[in-house]
Amino acid sequence: MKMNPEKRGLSLRDYLLPEARHSYAADLALLGARLYGGVTIAYAGLDKLPRPDWMVDQVVKIGWFPVPEFFATVACVTEFVSGAMLALGLFTRINAILLAFTLGVAAFGFHEVAPITGMHLTQGFFWLYVVLIAFGAGRISCDGLLHRLTTSESRWNSKAWFASVGIALAIVGSGIYHQLSPPEPAADMAEQETKIESISVPGSFNDWELSRNVLAKTGETIWSTVLDIPEAGPIEFKFAANGSWNLNFGESDQQGEGMPVEGKVEKGADNIKAYIPKAGKYRLQVDTESYTYSLEPVAPKD
């Protein structure tokens, strides 16, 4: 007597290489979810390799893990490796579980976001990975191809699979190339065609307003201000000249986000990122001759 296949339990192979039985529209939706949830987190992980010191500080603050350096490194590698494999749809559920754990710890452990009601990017990624754990990769994936190669089923056009994998590889590859390629030579702020009359620092802490944090000229080429950051956590900012975005400066090859943050600015480069360990006052300074900047805590007065 043969067992009804609908009542048969899932084997390990069926779980790892599932052939999803739903519409092609659902397969396309899962492909989009994988590409977004995989590529973006892979980029984020690549930005953290080699592991930055501020990641260790975050793990220490959570207080759940006995060896912060090790677990901080594991988190960075997991974001990059599992994110890339998720985009390809390879062992999707395993990588979604690893990413759900990593982003869940970040959301509910470090950022202390309220489940469901709390609005934070890390919680959004957590629930996206939970959905992928439940439904798998869909047929447009490496998992789907491996399933068909190990069974007699071949209902999905292989051209669609090769196209989707090619797109995922191209996106991940472009990000890796961007990260590994040398940055363009820095532009000296003092040698710009437009004369700098003022410098402000729009950022995530002031809703990117050009006029809210204006630097004072404290030397021939030195501009400085003290920022009052209301809460701990990551921030982003840029320098803008003459109250306009037409001449703005950031950093395209930032080496670290932990205090103190130092580097060289470049015209039109990426946002500068910093991790604020606690609320308080931080001195921000930029030199328009050496095009260097620094951000560090202001020591309290005795």
C-alpha distance (Angstrom), angle and dihedral (degrees) to the residues before:
residue distance angle dihedral
M1 . . .
K2 3.80 . .
M3 3.78 121.6 .
N4 3.78 117.9 -120.7
P5 3.86 104.5 -105.7
E6 3.79 90.2 -141.2
K7 3.83 89.5 63.2
R8 3.77 96.3 43.8
G9 3.81 115.4 109.8
L10 3.81 121.9 -116.2
S11 3.80 116.9 -96.7
L12 3.81 121.9 -144.5
R13 3.79 89.2 -103.0
D14 3.83 91.3 52.3
Y15 3.80 89.7 51.5
L16 3.82 95.7 47.9
L17 3.82 96.3 41.5
P18 3.80 104.7 28.6
E19 3.78 122.8 177.5
A20 3.80 99.8 -144.1
R21 3.79 112.2 -140.1
H22 3.77 103.8 -150.6
S23 3.79 138.5 98.0
Y24 3.78 125.7 -57.9
A25 3.82 87.7 -116.7
A26 3.81 88.5 60.0
D27 3.82 89.5 49.2
L28 3.81 89.7 54.3
A29 3.81 90.8 47.5
L30 3.81 90.9 51.9
L31 3.81 89.4 47.8
G32 3.81 90.5 54.3
A33 3.80 91.9 46.7
R34 3.81 91.1 50.0
L35 3.79 94.3 47.6
Y36 3.80 92.6 49.0
G37 3.80 97.0 40.4
G38 3.81 92.4 41.6
V39 3.80 104.8 40.1
T40 3.81 96.8 42.8
I41 3.80 94.2 48.9
A42 3.83 90.9 43.8
Y43 3.83 88.7 55.6
A44 3.80 89.9 48.7
G45 3.80 91.2 50.4
L46 3.80 92.1 47.4
D47 3.82 89.4 54.0
K48 3.82 87.7 57.3
L49 3.82 96.4 53.1
P50 2.94 117.4 132.4
R51 3.80 89.0 36.9
P52 3.85 112.1 -100.8
D53 3.79 121.0 -134.1
W54 3.80 92.4 -120.5
M55 3.80 89.8 65.5
V56 3.80 88.8 60.9
D57 3.81 89.2 50.0
Q58 3.80 89.8 54.2
V59 3.81 92.8 50.7
V60 3.81 90.0 48.5
K61 3.81 90.1 52.0
I62 3.82 91.5 52.7
G63 3.82 89.2 55.2
W64 3.81 96.3 -159.5
F65 3.81 100.5 107.0
P66 3.82 127.3 68.9
V67 3.84 98.0 -150.2
P68 3.84 106.7 40.1
E69 3.83 95.7 -178.5
F70 3.81 92.1 55.0
F71 3.80 96.5 45.6
A72 3.81 92.3 44.4
T73 3.81 88.9 55.1
V74 3.81 91.5 46.5
A75 3.82 90.2 52.1
C76 3.82 92.5 51.9
V77 3.81 93.6 47.0
T78 3.82 91.9 44.7
E79 3.79 92.0 54.0
F80 3.81 92.1 52.2
V81 3.82 102.3 37.9
S82 3.81 99.3 35.8
G83 3.80 91.0 41.6
A84 3.81 91.8 54.9
M85 3.82 92.2 46.2
L86 3.80 90.7 47.5
A87 3.81 90.4 54.4
L88 3.80 89.0 52.7
G89 3.80 91.5 45.5
L90 3.81 92.9 -124.2
F91 3.83 115.0 151.3
T92 3.78 84.7 -17.0
R93 3.78 99.5 177.5
I94 3.82 94.3 49.8
N95 3.81 92.2 50.0
A96 3.81 92.0 42.9
I97 3.83 89.0 54.2
L98 3.83 91.1 51.3
L99 3.80 92.0 47.6
A100 3.80 93.5 44.4
F101 3.81 89.2 54.2
T102 3.82 92.8 47.0
L103 3.81 95.4 46.8
G104 3.80 91.7 39.4
V105 3.80 90.4 57.2
A106 3.81 89.7 47.6
A107 3.82 93.3 48.4
F108 3.79 102.4 39.8
G109 3.81 100.3 23.1
F110 3.81 106.9 38.1
H111 3.81 103.9 21.1
E112 3.84 92.0 31.8
V113 3.81 91.7 -142.5
A114 3.80 116.7 -178.1
P115 3.84 108.3 -112.3
I116 3.81 113.9 -104.1
T117 3.83 95.7 -13.3
G118 3.81 97.9 55.8
M119 3.80 114.3 91.2
H120 3.81 110.6 -141.4
L121 3.80 133.6 132.3
T122 3.81 93.8 -124.8
Q123 3.81 92.2 56.6
G124 3.80 90.1 50.3
F125 3.80 90.7 54.9
F126 3.81 90.7 46.0
W127 3.81 92.9 58.3
L128 3.81 91.6 43.0
Y129 3.80 89.2 58.0
V130 3.82 90.5 46.3
V131 3.82 88.4 57.5
L132 3.82 90.8 50.4
I133 3.82 90.0 49.3
A134 3.78 89.0 54.7
F135 3.81 99.8 43.0
G136 3.80 103.8 25.5
A137 3.79 126.0 -144.4
G138 3.79 101.1 -52.2
R139 3.79 123.9 -130.9
I140 3.81 96.6 -64.4
S141 3.81 93.3 75.4
C142 3.78 145.0 80.3
D143 3.80 88.1 -99.3
G144 3.80 90.1 55.6
L145 3.82 92.3 49.4
L146 3.80 93.3 47.8
H147 3.79 89.6 49.8
R148 3.78 91.7 53.4
L149 3.80 92.5 45.7
T150 3.80 90.2 55.3
T151 3.82 95.4 45.2
S152 3.76 136.1 44.9
E153 3.80 92.7 -108.7
S154 3.81 118.5 108.4
R155 3.77 105.4 155.7
W156 3.80 97.6 134.2
N157 3.78 121.5 77.3
S158 3.83 109.1 -108.0
K159 3.81 90.3 -145.8
A160 3.79 89.5 67.9
W161 3.79 90.2 52.9
F162 3.82 93.8 49.9
A163 3.81 90.6 47.1
S164 3.82 93.4 51.6
V165 3.81 93.6 46.5
G166 3.80 89.9 47.3
I167 3.80 91.0 53.0
A168 3.81 91.9 48.9
L169 3.81 92.4 48.2
A170 3.80 91.5 47.9
I171 3.81 92.6 51.4
V172 3.81 94.5 46.3
G173 3.81 91.4 42.8
S174 3.80 92.9 51.5
G175 3.79 90.1 52.3
I176 3.81 92.1 50.3
Y177 3.81 90.8 48.2
H178 3.79 90.8 49.9
Q179 3.80 91.6 51.1
L180 3.81 95.7 45.9
S181 3.83 98.9 40.7
P182 3.83 114.8 96.3
P183 3.81 115.6 -104.3
E184 3.77 121.7 -111.7
P185 3.81 115.9 -96.2
A186 3.77 112.4 -79.7
A187 3.78 117.5 -103.4
D188 3.79 116.6 -128.0
M189 3.79 108.3 -121.4
A190 3.79 91.4 -147.0
E191 3.82 92.2 56.4
Q192 3.79 98.4 55.9
E193 3.80 118.2 123.9
T194 3.79 90.2 -119.8
K195 3.78 114.5 68.2
I196 3.80 112.3 -123.6
E197 3.78 110.8 -122.8
S198 3.82 97.7 163.8
I199 3.81 140.6 3.7
S200 3.78 127.3 -150.5
V201 3.79 131.8 179.6
P202 3.82 113.7 -133.9
G203 3.78 112.8 -173.2
S204 3.77 148.8 144.8
F205 3.83 90.1 -78.5
N206 3.84 93.0 61.9
D207 3.83 101.7 32.5
W208 3.83 89.9 -101.0
E209 3.80 91.9 -72.1
L210 3.80 112.3 166.2
S211 3.80 95.4 -149.9
R212 3.81 104.1 43.7
N213 3.84 101.4 79.5
V214 3.81 111.5 32.3
L215 3.80 119.2 176.8
A216 3.81 121.3 -130.3
K217 3.79 120.9 -134.2
T218 3.82 103.9 -115.9
G219 3.81 97.9 168.9
E220 3.78 141.2 10.7
T221 3.81 91.3 -76.8
I222 3.83 101.6 3.5
W223 3.79 123.1 103.7
S224 3.81 121.1 -176.3
T225 3.80 144.9 172.0
V226 3.79 140.1 167.4
L227 3.80 116.1 -120.4
D228 3.79 120.0 -152.7
I229 3.83 103.2 -147.6
P230 3.82 110.1 -164.4
E231 3.82 99.2 -156.7
A232 3.78 143.6 16.1
G233 3.78 120.4 -99.9
P234 3.80 142.0 77.1
I235 3.82 120.5 -35.6
E236 3.80 135.0 -177.7
F237 3.79 129.4 -155.0
K238 3.80 146.3 157.6
F239 3.79 137.0 -157.7
A240 3.82 116.7 -111.3
A241 3.80 125.1 -167.7
N242 3.80 127.1 -142.1
G243 3.80 94.8 0.7
S244 3.80 93.7 -68.5
W245 3.81 139.9 100.0
N246 3.82 90.0 -133.3
L247 3.81 89.8 90.3
N248 3.81 110.3 32.8
F249 3.79 133.2 151.5
G250 3.79 133.5 -151.7
E251 3.80 138.2 145.2
S252 3.81 127.5 -94.2
D253 3.81 99.8 -173.4
Q254 3.78 104.7 39.6
Q255 3.80 113.3 174.9
G256 3.80 102.7 -162.7
E257 3.80 143.7 2.5
G258 3.82 100.8 -157.1
M259 3.81 123.9 101.6
P260 2.95 125.0 -47.2
V261 3.80 97.5 36.8
E262 3.81 113.1 -160.5
G263 3.78 136.0 165.5
K264 3.80 148.3 112.3
V265 3.78 124.9 -69.3
E266 3.78 125.3 -134.3
K267 3.78 130.6 -165.7
G268 3.80 112.0 -95.4
A269 3.83 93.9 -5.0
D270 3.81 127.7 144.5
N271 3.78 125.6 -67.0
I272 3.80 115.5 -78.6
K273 3.80 111.3 -118.9
A274 3.79 129.5 -153.5
Y275 3.77 136.7 172.1
I276 3.81 112.7 -134.5
P277 3.84 108.5 -150.6
K278 3.81 94.3 -162.6
A279 3.78 140.6 -3.6
G280 3.79 115.6 -86.1
K281 3.79 145.4 84.6
Y282 3.82 122.1 -34.7
R283 3.80 127.1 -174.4
L284 3.80 115.4 -132.8
Q285 3.80 119.2 -166.6
V286 3.80 135.2 174.9
D287 3.81 131.0 -173.7
T288 3.81 114.4 -148.8
E289 3.81 92.1 -161.6
S290 3.81 101.2 51.1
Y291 3.86 90.9 24.7
T292 3.81 90.2 -134.7
Y293 3.79 127.0 138.5
S294 3.79 138.1 -170.5
L295 3.79 137.5 -166.9
E296 3.80 120.0 -165.9
P297 3.80 139.8 152.8
V298 3.78 118.2 -87.8
A299 3.80 109.1 -119.8
P300 3.83 111.2 -122.6
K301 3.79 116.0 -113.1
D302 3.80 117.8 -109.3
